[in-house]
Amino acid sequence: MPERHRPVVRARWRSRVPGAGGVVLAVAWLAYFAVLQWSVVRYRIPIVAVLTLAAVGLALWQWRGWRVSPSRGGVMLMLAGSALATAAVPLFSYLAPTGLAVATSALVVAPLACAVALWSGRGRGATTALAAAVAGYAVAAATAVVSSPRPRIDVWVTLQQASDGLAGLENFYAMTWTGSPGIQDAFTYLPWTVVLLAPGRWLAGDVRWALAVWTLVAALAAVVLARRAATPAGREPAASAAEEDAEPHGWWTAAVVVCLLLLAPGTLTQLDQAWTEPLLLAGIAWWAVLVRRGHAWWAVVPLALACASKQHLALLLPVLLLWRPFGWQRTVATGALTGVLIAPWFLASPADFVHDTVSLLVTFHPIKFANTLYLLAYNTFGVTLPFAVTGLVVLGTLAAVCLTVWRRQPDLASLLRWLALVLLVANLVNKQAFYNQFWLVGALVVLSLAVPEGRSSSPTSPSGYTVSPRR
């Protein structure tokens, strides 16, 4: 087909996508998070199937370059479906019965209130939806902490006691945990998870208070992302008539993204269990904000903090290295700053640090209720996949994504989804991936919806934008 005809064909295709694409996105989002709520703590083949289909769908979306944006009908479906899933799908929780009823009610009523508000309009309706989402999440978070003051999970125990150890200038990689129902003598996260969550323990007695705050920090980044970036002089960059017409919708889109981030099915379990992925989302989200607004060097800081909090974010750095708006220099700087941030704990006891954060995780036994392809082979067929096989799948996916990003130089929205795909495939072949790891993938996809597509930030552009054509 001659090159001059391609834009016409694409324009016709894209003109048909938004309505259907918005509904497909809504159904996929709802199925993904509903099975994630169901997955804690049980293994089921249909859960693995849905998560695998989600990976295939995300790969197709990215490879084909389809433009998909939230439609009003799709948003109503997601929010109403979220309320229904929260009420109907089995929910794992340590909350007392009264607390469970209050928190669940908040996570049922809030999405419905958001749906009504967003349907009513784009101005006050969006503001009302934002307020309802934050209020619903705050009620659920506070209830989870108060009603379940000692959840029986090693994550919470280690974070609490590591925070106490940090206050006493102890090396928490050399500590032994008291009362842990799981791991007794290792801290499997990178150290800045403790540093960033410890204020919740020090000031309010529980790290989950800080975790809730970081979740709201990530939601705030989504609001900032949905607004058109300003020039260094503080003026809005020149925009086409179509962009000017679309700009009032940015506030509505921001409200949608915040509602989906804060009120997804399974949110209550994540709060109760003290799972730390919202901390990682906050780092990536503010990295995206700074890159989009033309401050790519400053974006190194939140990204390095996230990388110094959990190991698997290192998988994202090769992709960012090949994405020109961030580039190899800033990626190397991110790695260097991450090294500086974790160095005090490594130097205090290299053997303890490597054991807790690397060796233990590599040799850890499969956990039978992880809904991954690794556990499908293990639970259903009695096959233990060799590390070489799972590593090849992850590295092969990473290489394919790196090559695609290098060749296409996608916009920021598409890049966030490529990063999500890398993490999703890594989760699917993991022997211990649970709701929290899969939640981060879904959250990155939702976050990408806040970014206007078709433009990517560039440090060489005075306005912070360059047009990045799709190939």
Disulfide bonds with the S-S distance in Angstrom:
none
